[in-house]
């Protein structure tokens, strides 16, 4: 079953996010979040962006559950 992962850009609350179910998904989420940070998004954790690269900040955000995401099946799999 093929799936796709989407980030919610504006979503942020004090509760922890959904648990990441695989190392692969962790890396994909961190990469997408890192791109958001590079494009000007504010970090969702208390960390000095001058001392840490966006990839490190994004990985820490995902590990702390501050990045919310949804897992959806691809359309072509639903037709089978």
N, C-alpha and C positions, 0 to 999 in steps of 0.2 A: 504494500500500500504506500503510495507516494503522498507526502504531505508538504505543506509549505508553512513557514512561520512568519507572522506579521507582528511588528511592534506597534504599540499604542504610543504615539509621540507625546500627547498632552496629558496622559494619565499619570497621576502621582498621588498616592495617599500614604498614610503612615503605616498601613498594614503591609505585611510581606506579600510578595507576588507568588505566582504559580511556581512550583518546583520544576527545575529543568531535569528532563528525563534521560538525557544522554550527553556525553562529552561533545559530540558533533553539534547538537543543538545549542549548547553553551557557547561554542565558538562562533556559530552563525549569529546568535543574538548579540554577542559582544561586538562582532564586526559591524553589524547594522547600527548598533548604538554608538560605536566609535565614529562612524560616518556622520551621525547626527551631531555629535560633540564637535567634530571638525568643522561642521557647517554653522556652528554658533550656539547650539543648545547648551543649556546650563547643566552642570553636574547635579545629580540627584542625591549625592552623598557629600559629607563634609570632607573635602580634600583640596589641596592647593593645586590648581590646574597649571601653575607655573613650574611646579616641581615634578609633575607626573604627566606622562603622555596620554592622549585620549584612549588608546587601546587599554592601558592599565586601569584608567578610571572606569571605562565601560565594563571590563571584566569584573571589577570589584562591585559595580552596581548590579550586575546580573547575579553574582554570587550572593549578594545581600538581599536579593528579591525585590529590588527597586525598579526593575524593568519589567513591565507587564506585556504579555504576548498572548496570542491565540494560535492554535494549531488547526489548520483547515485542510481538508482533503482537496486534492486537485480535481477540477471538473471532469477530466477524462476518466478518472477512476470511478466516479459516481455513475457514469453511463454504462459500465460493464456489468 
